[in-house]
Amino acid sequence: MGSIDAPTFTQNGSDATVAADGPPPPVPDSAAMTMEKTLEIDSSRKRRFGMLPLEVGTRVMCRWRDGKYHPVKVIERRKMHIGGVNDYEYYVHYTEFNRRLDEWVKLEQLDLESVEAVVDEKVEDKVTSLKMTRHQKRKIDETHVEGHEELDAASLREHEEFTKVKNIATIELGRYEIETWYFSPFPPEYNDSLKLYFCEFCLNFMKRKEQLQRHMRKCDLKHPPGDEIYRSGTLSMFEEKHSEESYNLACILTLPPYQRKGYGKFLIAFSYELSKKEGKVGTPERPLSDLGLLSYRGYWTRVLLDILKKHKGNISIKELSDMTAIKAEDILTTLQSLELIQYRKGQHVICADPKVLDRHLKAAGRGGLEVDVSKLIWTPYKEQG
């Protein structure tokens, strides 16, 4: 057979000859790398979008409000009204933080490269349980049951499932818009409301701003219900409750716009001033929330350690209770948590090293707003009767 001349063509300004039936010209290294990178990116993109929408129970990294990525678990998902088949929002729990920070996030906040496979929760709980100490298990159990001691295991699971997602995202109260922390059992007609409008005086709530404006023109309340028993400057206190169980404070709440201003500590201190005026010991209603326990433990620490410093530890728990109106059990648990008490010869002994007391006092932080007892105008309930 005869041969044919190989065609020639110009490449990058130079002549190159290629045999018609020979192998293709070699691809330059840079072009090969670019092609490989493109294939890798396409493969990664297909892998990421192939897992959408994410299943409930998926663990992934999520960009939080601090701009950093944190591990989350997908609790629920919902399809967005506008978008494609994979356009979902995800309700996530930040595993490093308290449930109050759970929130709805968009897909772009999630790092799909960090997605972990969905693990059977029963298997996961069993593995986690094997790794935990007895003390850790007890703390977890207490957290799950806290406030719902009357529920059996099945009812508790049903309650947790029903309340796992916040139904209201924000509320408007006065001049503030406030993010919610937890689920709230509002009537069914409020299920489609992401935001509610509250009257800051009677606390009635509405779905629309116009409804609130109409209500405010008719609402004649300008202060909380009950009798005013304390006024110091712009701060007033009102009485409307009496506890048959001898609690001196039933529920403590400081709204987010007023937090970190000393009001919570003031409420705790004020409740003990009422107990002193009654001539009996007081204690808060149980169970205490995590923040409630933190606040009370701080108050008890400051009050008790101030007295221990003055008396150099030469004082009994009963004497501390008589002086502060703090219940003996609360004094005992506080001192035990600070490792300031020992059990010797059948009785509790307080160990008060001045340097140790100073260290604990510094850790407890400052007190809140001061209670001016001279401004308290109140008659104890038994005297009223």
KEKEVO-778662 format. One record per residue (C-alpha): z, y, x; residue in three letters. Coordinates in nm, 4 decimals. Layout:
REM KEKEVO-778662
site pz = Z py = Y px = X res = ALA .
...
This chain:
REM KEKEVO-778662
site pz = 0.0000 py = 0.0000 px = 0.0000 res = MET .
site pz = -0.0641 py = 0.3480 px = 0.1155 res = GLY .
site pz = 0.2041 py = 0.6071 px = 0.1592 res = SER .
site pz = 0.2334 py = 0.9400 px = -0.0054 res = ILE .
site pz = 0.3454 py = 1.2591 px = 0.1502 res = ASP .
site pz = 0.7009 py = 1.3578 px = 0.0648 res = ALA .
site pz = 0.7183 py = 1.6838 px = -0.1295 res = PRO .
site pz = 0.8744 py = 1.9819 px = 0.0378 res = THR .
site pz = 1.0832 py = 2.2636 px = -0.1117 res = PHE .
site pz = 1.2686 py = 2.5668 px = 0.0137 res = THR .
site pz = 1.6529 py = 2.5607 px = 0.0080 res = GLN .
site pz = 1.8578 py = 2.8608 px = 0.1164 res = ASN .
site pz = 1.5508 py = 3.0112 px = 0.2747 res = GLY .
site pz = 1.4682 py = 2.7038 px = 0.4892 res = SER .
site pz = 1.2261 py = 2.4151 px = 0.4443 res = ASP .
site pz = 1.3705 py = 2.0782 px = 0.3495 res = ALA .
site pz = 1.1852 py = 1.7506 px = 0.3131 res = THR .
site pz = 1.2946 py = 1.4773 px = 0.0692 res = VAL .
site pz = 1.1374 py = 1.1364 px = 0.0321 res = ALA .
site pz = 1.0265 py = 1.0774 px = -0.3283 res = ALA .
site pz = 1.1826 py = 0.7341 px = -0.3383 res = ASP .
site pz = 1.4787 py = 0.8074 px = -0.1077 res = GLY .
site pz = 1.8467 py = 0.8870 px = -0.1853 res = PRO .
site pz = 1.9455 py = 1.2303 px = -0.3282 res = PRO .
site pz = 2.0413 py = 1.4953 px = -0.0795 res = PRO .
site pz = 2.4111 py = 1.4976 px = 0.0168 res = PRO .
site pz = 2.6283 py = 1.7355 px = -0.1852 res = VAL .
site pz = 2.8021 py = 1.9977 px = 0.0305 res = PRO .
site pz = 3.1771 py = 1.9381 px = 0.0671 res = ASP .
site pz = 3.2717 py = 2.2600 px = -0.1161 res = SER .
site pz = 3.0520 py = 2.1683 px = -0.4125 res = ALA .
site pz = 3.2044 py = 1.8178 px = -0.4270 res = ALA .
site pz = 3.5560 py = 1.9607 px = -0.4250 res = MET .
site pz = 3.4687 py = 2.2064 px = -0.7017 res = THR .
site pz = 3.3207 py = 1.9287 px = -0.9130 res = MET .
site pz = 3.6247 py = 1.7073 px = -0.8532 res = GLU .
site pz = 3.8602 py = 1.9922 px = -0.9467 res = LYS .
site pz = 3.6633 py = 2.0614 px = -1.2648 res = THR .
site pz = 3.6798 py = 1.6948 px = -1.3663 res = LEU .
site pz = 4.0538 py = 1.6931 px = -1.2933 res = GLU .
site pz = 4.1097 py = 2.0044 px = -1.5076 res = ILE .
site pz = 3.9000 py = 1.8604 px = -1.7910 res = ASP .
site pz = 4.0911 py = 1.5327 px = -1.7719 res = SER .
site pz = 4.4257 py = 1.7179 px = -1.7758 res = SER .
site pz = 4.3142 py = 1.9315 px = -2.0703 res = ARG .
site pz = 4.2004 py = 1.6257 px = -2.2671 res = LYS .
site pz = 4.5292 py = 1.4506 px = -2.1883 res = ARG .
site pz = 4.7335 py = 1.7518 px = -2.3011 res = ARG .
site pz = 4.5458 py = 1.8120 px = -2.6227 res = PHE .
site pz = 4.5246 py = 1.4417 px = -2.6916 res = GLY .
site pz = 4.9013 py = 1.4347 px = -2.7441 res = MET .
site pz = 4.8918 py = 1.7104 px = -3.0077 res = LEU .
site pz = 5.0530 py = 1.7652 px = -3.2433 res = PRO .
site pz = 5.3770 py = 1.6775 px = -3.0656 res = LEU .
site pz = 5.5936 py = 1.4204 px = -3.2390 res = GLU .
site pz = 5.9463 py = 1.4945 px = -3.3576 res = VAL .
site pz = 6.1796 py = 1.3732 px = -3.0825 res = GLY .
site pz = 5.9462 py = 1.4771 px = -2.7986 res = THR .
site pz = 6.1166 py = 1.6269 px = -2.4945 res = ARG .
site pz = 5.9369 py = 1.9071 px = -2.3107 res = VAL .
site pz = 5.9999 py = 2.2256 px = -2.1143 res = MET .
site pz = 5.9951 py = 2.5463 px = -2.3190 res = CYS .
site pz = 5.9793 py = 2.9123 px = -2.2144 res = ARG .
site pz = 6.2901 py = 3.0863 px = -2.3456 res = TRP .
site pz = 6.3613 py = 3.4580 px = -2.3947 res = ARG .
site pz = 6.4722 py = 3.4870 px = -2.0295 res = ASP .
site pz = 6.1154 py = 3.4050 px = -1.9197 res = GLY .
site pz = 6.2269 py = 3.0739 px = -1.7652 res = LYS .
site pz = 6.1498 py = 2.7186 px = -1.8765 res = TYR .
site pz = 6.4329 py = 2.5062 px = -2.0187 res = HIS .
site pz = 6.4387 py = 2.1445 px = -2.1455 res = PRO .
site pz = 6.4129 py = 2.1112 px = -2.5235 res = VAL .
site pz = 6.3889 py = 1.8417 px = -2.7851 res = LYS .
site pz = 6.1513 py = 1.8824 px = -3.0810 res = VAL .
site pz = 6.3613 py = 1.8653 px = -3.3982 res = ILE .
site pz = 6.0923 py = 1.9467 px = -3.6559 res = GLU .
site pz = 5.7347 py = 2.0738 px = -3.6787 res = ARG .
site pz = 5.5301 py = 2.2624 px = -3.9371 res = ARG .
site pz = 5.1599 py = 2.3401 px = -3.9707 res = LYS .
site pz = 5.0607 py = 2.7018 px = -3.9397 res = MET .
site pz = 4.8783 py = 2.8557 px = -4.2351 res = HIS .
site pz = 4.5985 py = 2.9867 px = -4.0140 res = ILE .
site pz = 4.4548 py = 2.7734 px = -3.7348 res = GLY .
site pz = 4.3006 py = 2.4421 px = -3.6395 res = GLY .
site pz = 4.4208 py = 2.0863 px = -3.6857 res = VAL .
site pz = 4.6590 py = 2.1080 px = -3.3887 res = ASN .
site pz = 4.8061 py = 2.4496 px = -3.4691 res = ASP .
site pz = 5.1733 py = 2.3734 px = -3.5305 res = TYR .
site pz = 5.5019 py = 2.5522 px = -3.4727 res = GLU .
site pz = 5.7888 py = 2.3464 px = -3.3368 res = TYR .
site pz = 6.1597 py = 2.3749 px = -3.4100 res = TYR .
site pz = 6.3349 py = 2.2948 px = -3.0825 res = VAL .
site pz = 6.6880 py = 2.2392 px = -2.9591 res = HIS .
site pz = 6.7607 py = 2.3656 px = -2.6054 res = TYR .
site pz = 6.9541 py = 2.0723 px = -2.4635 res = THR .
site pz = 7.1436 py = 2.2983 px = -2.2198 res = GLU .
site pz = 7.2644 py = 2.5323 px = -2.4962 res = PHE .
site pz = 7.4566 py = 2.5329 px = -2.8248 res = ASN .
site pz = 7.2736 py = 2.4562 px = -3.1506 res = ARG .
site pz = 7.3027 py = 2.8199 px = -3.2534 res = ARG .
site pz = 7.0099 py = 2.8944 px = -3.0174 res = LEU .
site pz = 6.7730 py = 2.6447 px = -3.1837 res = ASP .
site pz = 6.4510 py = 2.8180 px = -3.2914 res = GLU .
site pz = 6.0867 py = 2.7896 px = -3.3959 res = TRP .
site pz = 5.8451 py = 2.8269 px = -3.1042 res = VAL .
site pz = 5.4676 py = 2.8402 px = -3.0699 res = LYS .
site pz = 5.2565 py = 2.5958 px = -2.8692 res = LEU .
site pz = 5.1917 py = 2.8443 px = -2.5881 res = GLU .
site pz = 5.5649 py = 2.8500 px = -2.5091 res = GLN .
site pz = 5.5610 py = 2.4780 px = -2.4278 res = LEU .
site pz = 5.4617 py = 2.3286 px = -2.0910 res = ASP .
site pz = 5.2555 py = 2.0287 px = -2.2034 res = LEU .
site pz = 5.2457 py = 1.8927 px = -1.8474 res = GLU .
site pz = 5.6189 py = 1.8232 px = -1.8805 res = SER .
site pz = 5.5988 py = 1.6226 px = -2.2051 res = VAL .
site pz = 5.8119 py = 1.3091 px = -2.2068 res = GLU .
site pz = 5.7371 py = 1.0171 px = -2.4342 res = ALA .
site pz = 5.9311 py = 0.9944 px = -2.7595 res = VAL .
site pz = 6.2326 py = 0.7697 px = -2.7076 res = VAL .
site pz = 6.3876 py = 0.5672 px = -2.9870 res = ASP .
site pz = 6.7027 py = 0.7663 px = -3.0649 res = GLU .
site pz = 6.9135 py = 0.4528 px = -3.1209 res = LYS .
site pz = 6.8145 py = 0.3182 px = -2.7781 res = VAL .
site pz = 6.8634 py = 0.6624 px = -2.6214 res = GLU .
site pz = 7.2093 py = 0.6971 px = -2.7789 res = ASP .
site pz = 7.3053 py = 0.3512 px = -2.6524 res = LYS .
site pz = 7.1933 py = 0.4297 px = -2.2947 res = VAL .
site pz = 7.3694 py = 0.7681 px = -2.3041 res = THR .
site pz = 7.6834 py = 0.6064 px = -2.4445 res = SER .
site pz = 7.6947 py = 0.3561 px = -2.1590 res = LEU .
site pz = 7.6860 py = 0.6430 px = -1.9065 res = LYS .
site pz = 7.9599 py = 0.8496 px = -2.0728 res = MET .
site pz = 8.3304 py = 0.8241 px = -2.0016 res = THR .
site pz = 8.5762 py = 0.7541 px = -2.2824 res = ARG .
site pz = 8.6866 py = 1.1215 px = -2.2757 res = HIS .
site pz = 8.3255 py = 1.2441 px = -2.3068 res = GLN .
site pz = 8.2606 py = 1.0098 px = -2.6007 res = LYS .
site pz = 8.5719 py = 1.1372 px = -2.7780 res = ARG .
site pz = 8.4649 py = 1.4999 px = -2.7278 res = LYS .
site pz = 8.1158 py = 1.4248 px = -2.8676 res = ILE .
site pz = 8.2634 py = 1.2465 px = -3.1694 res = ASP .
site pz = 8.5002 py = 1.5373 px = -3.2357 res = GLU .
site pz = 8.2097 py = 1.7843 px = -3.2167 res = THR .
site pz = 7.9961 py = 1.5887 px = -3.4642 res = HIS .
site pz = 8.2749 py = 1.5340 px = -3.7157 res = VAL .
site pz = 8.4431 py = 1.8761 px = -3.6803 res = GLU .
site pz = 8.4767 py = 2.0406 px = -4.0202 res = GLY .
site pz = 8.3426 py = 1.7307 px = -4.2020 res = HIS .
site pz = 8.6293 py = 1.4859 px = -4.1650 res = GLU .
site pz = 8.5967 py = 1.3864 px = -4.5323 res = GLU .
site pz = 8.2444 py = 1.2438 px = -4.4784 res = LEU .
site pz = 8.1752 py = 0.8801 px = -4.3929 res = ASP .
site pz = 7.9204 py = 0.7938 px = -4.1226 res = ALA .
site pz = 7.6238 py = 0.7671 px = -4.3634 res = ALA .
site pz = 7.7094 py = 1.0943 px = -4.5383 res = SER .
site pz = 7.7564 py = 1.2677 px = -4.2021 res = LEU .
site pz = 7.4091 py = 1.1555 px = -4.0877 res = ARG .
site pz = 7.2610 py = 1.2784 px = -4.4159 res = GLU .
site pz = 7.4390 py = 1.6133 px = -4.3734 res = HIS .
site pz = 7.3126 py = 1.6538 px = -4.0159 res = GLU .
site pz = 6.9563 py = 1.5706 px = -4.1224 res = GLU .
site pz = 6.9711 py = 1.8218 px = -4.4093 res = PHE .
site pz = 7.1139 py = 2.1038 px = -4.1951 res = THR .
site pz = 6.9282 py = 2.0466 px = -3.8655 res = LYS .
site pz = 6.6819 py = 2.3341 px = -3.9166 res = VAL .
site pz = 6.7765 py = 2.6955 px = -3.9896 res = LYS .
site pz = 6.6319 py = 2.7917 px = -4.3249 res = ASN .
site pz = 6.6789 py = 3.1693 px = -4.2809 res = ILE .
site pz = 6.5623 py = 3.3244 px = -3.9520 res = ALA .
site pz = 6.7100 py = 3.6765 px = -3.9816 res = THR .
site pz = 6.9159 py = 3.8952 px = -4.2124 res = ILE .
site pz = 6.9239 py = 4.2715 px = -4.2489 res = GLU .
site pz = 7.2728 py = 4.4196 px = -4.2858 res = LEU .
site pz = 7.3035 py = 4.7966 px = -4.2881 res = GLY .
site pz = 7.0995 py = 4.9339 px = -3.9979 res = ARG .
site pz = 7.0941 py = 4.6025 px = -3.8103 res = TYR .
site pz = 6.8601 py = 4.3049 px = -3.8146 res = GLU .
site pz = 7.0545 py = 3.9948 px = -3.7082 res = ILE .
site pz = 6.9285 py = 3.6531 px = -3.5967 res = GLU .
site pz = 7.0977 py = 3.3632 px = -3.7720 res = THR .
site pz = 7.2723 py = 3.0798 px = -3.5880 res = TRP .
site pz = 7.2817 py = 2.7882 px = -3.8303 res = TYR .
site pz = 7.1502 py = 2.6470 px = -4.1584 res = PHE .
site pz = 7.2983 py = 2.8042 px = -4.4736 res = SER .
site pz = 7.2999 py = 2.6380 px = -4.8186 res = PRO .
site pz = 7.1154 py = 2.9082 px = -5.0153 res = PHE .
site pz = 6.9766 py = 2.8319 px = -5.3636 res = PRO .
site pz = 6.6307 py = 2.6634 px = -5.3748 res = PRO .
site pz = 6.4545 py = 2.9864 px = -5.4751 res = GLU .
site pz = 6.5278 py = 3.1221 px = -5.1248 res = TYR .
site pz = 6.3611 py = 2.8316 px = -4.9426 res = ASN .
site pz = 6.0487 py = 3.0348 px = -4.8669 res = ASP .
site pz = 6.2439 py = 3.3369 px = -4.7351 res = SER .
site pz = 6.2601 py = 3.3802 px = -4.3592 res = LEU .
site pz = 6.4570 py = 3.7053 px = -4.3971 res = LYS .
site pz = 6.7243 py = 3.8183 px = -4.6443 res = LEU .
site pz = 6.8588 py = 4.1672 px = -4.7163 res = TYR .
site pz = 7.2354 py = 4.2066 px = -4.7590 res = PHE .
site pz = 7.4411 py = 4.4829 px = -4.9159 res = CYS .
site pz = 7.6874 py = 4.5744 px = -4.6408 res = GLU .
site pz = 7.9637 py = 4.6451 px = -4.8964 res = PHE .
site pz = 7.9569 py = 4.3670 px = -5.1605 res = CYS .
site pz = 7.7476 py = 4.1225 px = -4.9480 res = LEU .
site pz = 7.5023 py = 4.0445 px = -5.2301 res = ASN .
site pz = 7.1696 py = 3.9299 px = -5.0865 res = PHE .
site pz = 6.8096 py = 3.9826 px = -5.1920 res = MET .
site pz = 6.4667 py = 3.8567 px = -5.0891 res = LYS .
site pz = 6.3003 py = 4.1975 px = -5.0679 res = ARG .
site pz = 6.3881 py = 4.5407 px = -4.9286 res = LYS .
site pz = 6.3021 py = 4.7116 px = -5.2581 res = GLU .
site pz = 6.5568 py = 4.4941 px = -5.4401 res = GLN .
site pz = 6.8257 py = 4.5993 px = -5.1933 res = LEU .
site pz = 6.7372 py = 4.9662 px = -5.2361 res = GLN .
site pz = 6.7689 py = 4.9394 px = -5.6142 res = ARG .
site pz = 7.1005 py = 4.7546 px = -5.5762 res = HIS .
site pz = 7.2428 py = 5.0175 px = -5.3391 res = MET .
site pz = 7.1872 py = 5.2893 px = -5.6000 res = ARG .
site pz = 7.4133 py = 5.0970 px = -5.8398 res = LYS .
site pz = 7.6741 py = 4.9360 px = -5.6083 res = CYS .
site pz = 7.9992 py = 5.1340 px = -5.6238 res = ASP .
site pz = 8.1919 py = 4.9426 px = -5.3542 res = LEU .
site pz = 8.2561 py = 5.1463 px = -5.0387 res = LYS .
site pz = 8.5204 py = 4.9275 px = -4.8709 res = HIS .
site pz = 8.6255 py = 4.5600 px = -4.8667 res = PRO .
site pz = 8.8248 py = 4.4263 px = -5.1634 res = PRO .
site pz = 9.2041 py = 4.4269 px = -5.1375 res = GLY .
site pz = 9.4698 py = 4.6754 px = -5.0308 res = ASP .
site pz = 9.4363 py = 4.8803 px = -4.7130 res = GLU .
site pz = 9.7385 py = 4.7971 px = -4.4968 res = ILE .
site pz = 9.6382 py = 4.9475 px = -4.1615 res = TYR .
site pz = 9.4394 py = 5.2469 px = -4.0415 res = ARG .
site pz = 9.4094 py = 5.3734 px = -3.6876 res = SER .
site pz = 9.1289 py = 5.6196 px = -3.6296 res = GLY .
site pz = 8.8131 py = 5.4665 px = -3.7805 res = THR .
site pz = 8.9572 py = 5.1138 px = -3.7898 res = LEU .
site pz = 9.1024 py = 4.9844 px = -4.1190 res = SER .
site pz = 9.2408 py = 4.6468 px = -4.2308 res = MET .
site pz = 9.2520 py = 4.5134 px = -4.5877 res = PHE .
site pz = 9.4690 py = 4.2360 px = -4.7424 res = GLU .
site pz = 9.3340 py = 3.9954 px = -5.0073 res = GLU .
site pz = 9.4543 py = 3.6426 px = -4.9077 res = LYS .
site pz = 9.7810 py = 3.4442 px = -4.9008 res = HIS .
site pz = 9.8013 py = 3.1045 px = -4.7320 res = SER .
site pz = 10.0197 py = 2.8313 px = -4.8775 res = GLU .
site pz = 9.9746 py = 2.6382 px = -4.5494 res = GLU .
site pz = 10.1296 py = 2.9201 px = -4.3425 res = SER .
site pz = 9.8061 py = 3.0018 px = -4.1619 res = TYR .
site pz = 9.8097 py = 3.3603 px = -4.0396 res = ASN .
site pz = 9.4308 py = 3.3744 px = -4.0084 res = LEU .
site pz = 9.1810 py = 3.1664 px = -4.2061 res = ALA .
site pz = 8.8404 py = 3.2745 px = -4.0781 res = CYS .
site pz = 8.7472 py = 3.5047 px = -3.7937 res = ILE .
site pz = 8.4018 py = 3.6605 px = -3.7794 res = LEU .
site pz = 8.2608 py = 3.9445 px = -3.5730 res = THR .
site pz = 7.8976 py = 4.0207 px = -3.6541 res = LEU .
site pz = 7.6629 py = 4.0243 px = -3.3510 res = PRO .
site pz = 7.6147 py = 4.4054 px = -3.3392 res = PRO .
site pz = 7.9926 py = 4.4463 px = -3.3011 res = TYR .
site pz = 8.0643 py = 4.1623 px = -3.0594 res = GLN .
site pz = 8.2054 py = 4.2211 px = -2.7094 res = ARG .
site pz = 8.3855 py = 4.5336 px = -2.8278 res = LYS .
site pz = 8.7322 py = 4.3788 px = -2.8630 res = GLY .
site pz = 8.7356 py = 4.3351 px = -3.2432 res = TYR .
site pz = 8.7794 py = 3.9564 px = -3.2381 res = GLY .
site pz = 9.0782 py = 3.9812 px = -3.0043 res = LYS .
site pz = 9.2154 py = 4.2605 px = -3.2226 res = PHE .
site pz = 9.1983 py = 4.0380 px = -3.5338 res = LEU .
site pz = 9.3896 py = 3.7607 px = -3.3569 res = ILE .
site pz = 9.6573 py = 3.9998 px = -3.2267 res = ALA .
site pz = 9.6849 py = 4.1640 px = -3.5694 res = PHE .
site pz = 9.7436 py = 3.8272 px = -3.7398 res = SER .
site pz = 10.0416 py = 3.7605 px = -3.5116 res = TYR .
site pz = 10.1856 py = 4.1063 px = -3.5834 res = GLU .
site pz = 10.1831 py = 4.0088 px = -3.9514 res = LEU .
site pz = 10.3634 py = 3.6827 px = -3.8657 res = SER .
site pz = 10.6272 py = 3.8761 px = -3.6700 res = LYS .
site pz = 10.6797 py = 4.1066 px = -3.9673 res = LYS .
site pz = 10.7223 py = 3.8000 px = -4.1892 res = GLU .
site pz = 10.9757 py = 3.6554 px = -3.9465 res = GLY .
site pz = 10.7973 py = 3.3221 px = -3.8993 res = LYS .
site pz = 10.5501 py = 3.1537 px = -3.6651 res = VAL .
site pz = 10.1795 py = 3.1525 px = -3.7398 res = GLY .
site pz = 9.8725 py = 2.9534 px = -3.6464 res = THR .
site pz = 9.5013 py = 2.9762 px = -3.7314 res = PRO .
site pz = 9.3384 py = 2.7497 px = -3.9863 res = GLU .
site pz = 9.1817 py = 2.4363 px = -3.8382 res = ARG .
site pz = 8.9372 py = 2.3217 px = -3.7241 res = PRO .
site pz = 8.8584 py = 2.5957 px = -3.4740 res = LEU .
site pz = 8.4957 py = 2.6490 px = -3.3720 res = SER .
site pz = 8.4036 py = 2.6438 px = -3.0034 res = ASP .
site pz = 8.4071 py = 3.0252 px = -2.9880 res = LEU .
site pz = 8.7219 py = 3.0435 px = -3.2000 res = GLY .
site pz = 8.9116 py = 2.8106 px = -2.9659 res = LEU .
site pz = 8.7913 py = 3.0117 px = -2.6662 res = LEU .
site pz = 8.9172 py = 3.3370 px = -2.8215 res = SER .
site pz = 9.2547 py = 3.1943 px = -2.9248 res = TYR .
site pz = 9.3097 py = 3.0181 px = -2.5928 res = ARG .
site pz = 9.2451 py = 3.3516 px = -2.4190 res = GLY .
site pz = 9.4926 py = 3.5348 px = -2.6435 res = TYR .
site pz = 9.7641 py = 3.2699 px = -2.6070 res = TRP .
site pz = 9.7160 py = 3.2653 px = -2.2288 res = THR .
site pz = 9.7492 py = 3.6432 px = -2.1914 res = ARG .
site pz = 10.0546 py = 3.6742 px = -2.4172 res = VAL .
site pz = 10.2447 py = 3.3724 px = -2.2843 res = LEU .
site pz = 10.1775 py = 3.4296 px = -1.9146 res = LEU .
site pz = 10.2784 py = 3.7966 px = -1.9370 res = ASP .
site pz = 10.6178 py = 3.6821 px = -2.0638 res = ILE .
site pz = 10.6459 py = 3.4029 px = -1.8051 res = LEU .
site pz = 10.5849 py = 3.6567 px = -1.5275 res = LYS .
site pz = 10.8643 py = 3.8815 px = -1.6546 res = LYS .
site pz = 11.1103 py = 3.5948 px = -1.7003 res = HIS .
site pz = 10.9965 py = 3.4097 px = -1.3856 res = LYS .
site pz = 10.9538 py = 3.0923 px = -1.5888 res = GLY .
site pz = 11.3183 py = 3.0756 px = -1.6968 res = ASN .
site pz = 11.2442 py = 3.0467 px = -2.0665 res = ILE .
site pz = 11.2019 py = 2.7656 px = -2.3177 res = SER .
site pz = 10.9074 py = 2.6937 px = -2.5448 res = ILE .
site pz = 11.1221 py = 2.7727 px = -2.8509 res = LYS .
site pz = 11.2162 py = 3.1105 px = -2.7028 res = GLU .
site pz = 10.8487 py = 3.1812 px = -2.6329 res = LEU .
site pz = 10.7685 py = 3.0917 px = -2.9941 res = SER .
site pz = 11.0426 py = 3.3178 px = -3.1309 res = ASP .
site pz = 10.9223 py = 3.6104 px = -2.9194 res = MET .
site pz = 10.5497 py = 3.5765 px = -2.9912 res = THR .
site pz = 10.5324 py = 3.4119 px = -3.3380 res = ALA .
site pz = 10.2977 py = 3.1558 px = -3.1785 res = ILE .
site pz = 10.3515 py = 2.8005 px = -3.3036 res = LYS .
site pz = 10.5265 py = 2.5716 px = -3.0508 res = ALA .
site pz = 10.2376 py = 2.3207 px = -3.0588 res = GLU .
site pz = 9.9887 py = 2.5955 px = -2.9657 res = ASP .
site pz = 10.2133 py = 2.7073 px = -2.6795 res = ILE .
site pz = 10.2436 py = 2.3508 px = -2.5526 res = LEU .
site pz = 9.8679 py = 2.2761 px = -2.5582 res = THR .
site pz = 9.7888 py = 2.6115 px = -2.3917 res = THR .
site pz = 10.0351 py = 2.5585 px = -2.1063 res = LEU .
site pz = 9.9200 py = 2.1979 px = -2.0657 res = GLN .
site pz = 9.5550 py = 2.3086 px = -2.0411 res = SER .
site pz = 9.6608 py = 2.5476 px = -1.7619 res = LEU .
site pz = 9.8645 py = 2.2704 px = -1.5946 res = GLU .
site pz = 10.1783 py = 2.4845 px = -1.6134 res = LEU .
site pz = 10.3995 py = 2.2292 px = -1.7812 res = ILE .
site pz = 10.5510 py = 1.8992 px = -1.6753 res = GLN .
site pz = 10.7506 py = 1.6324 px = -1.8599 res = TYR .
site pz = 11.0805 py = 1.5582 px = -1.6829 res = ARG .
site pz = 11.3792 py = 1.3609 px = -1.8041 res = LYS .
site pz = 11.2663 py = 1.3610 px = -2.1642 res = GLY .
site pz = 11.1800 py = 1.7304 px = -2.1900 res = GLN .
site pz = 10.8986 py = 1.9712 px = -2.1094 res = HIS .
site pz = 10.9540 py = 2.1956 px = -1.8080 res = VAL .
site pz = 10.7473 py = 2.5115 px = -1.7415 res = ILE .
site pz = 10.6261 py = 2.5529 px = -1.3818 res = CYS .
site pz = 10.5519 py = 2.9216 px = -1.3235 res = ALA .
site pz = 10.4279 py = 3.0024 px = -0.9748 res = ASP .
site pz = 10.3513 py = 3.3808 px = -0.9708 res = PRO .
site pz = 10.0214 py = 3.3374 px = -0.7841 res = LYS .
site pz = 9.9068 py = 3.0680 px = -1.0265 res = VAL .
site pz = 9.9999 py = 3.2889 px = -1.3233 res = LEU .
site pz = 9.8020 py = 3.5801 px = -1.1798 res = ASP .
site pz = 9.4979 py = 3.3589 px = -1.1281 res = ARG .
site pz = 9.5065 py = 3.2352 px = -1.4879 res = HIS .
site pz = 9.5620 py = 3.5859 px = -1.6240 res = LEU .
site pz = 9.2606 py = 3.7131 px = -1.4338 res = LYS .
site pz = 9.0475 py = 3.4285 px = -1.5707 res = ALA .
site pz = 9.1643 py = 3.5017 px = -1.9273 res = ALA .
site pz = 9.0206 py = 3.8534 px = -1.9103 res = GLY .
site pz = 9.1372 py = 4.1693 px = -2.0804 res = ARG .
site pz = 9.2857 py = 4.1953 px = -2.4262 res = GLY .
site pz = 9.1005 py = 4.3584 px = -2.7136 res = GLY .
site pz = 9.1709 py = 4.6778 px = -2.9027 res = LEU .
site pz = 9.5438 py = 4.7515 px = -2.9139 res = GLU .
site pz = 9.7329 py = 4.7060 px = -3.2416 res = VAL .
site pz = 9.9449 py = 5.0111 px = -3.3197 res = ASP .
site pz = 10.2300 py = 4.8501 px = -3.5147 res = VAL .
site pz = 10.3509 py = 5.1907 px = -3.6343 res = SER .
site pz = 10.0292 py = 5.2181 px = -3.8408 res = LYS .
site pz = 10.0946 py = 4.8881 px = -4.0242 res = LEU .
site pz = 10.2060 py = 4.9497 px = -4.3840 res = ILE .
site pz = 10.2569 py = 4.6083 px = -4.5386 res = TRP .
site pz = 10.5117 py = 4.4120 px = -4.7399 res = THR .
site pz = 10.5247 py = 4.0352 px = -4.6692 res = PRO .
site pz = 10.4319 py = 3.8119 px = -4.9591 res = TYR .
site pz = 10.7802 py = 3.6672 px = -5.0167 res = LYS .
site pz = 10.9230 py = 4.0170 px = -5.0398 res = GLU .
site pz = 10.6524 py = 4.1153 px = -5.2869 res = GLN .
site pz = 10.7540 py = 3.8195 px = -5.5058 res = GLY .
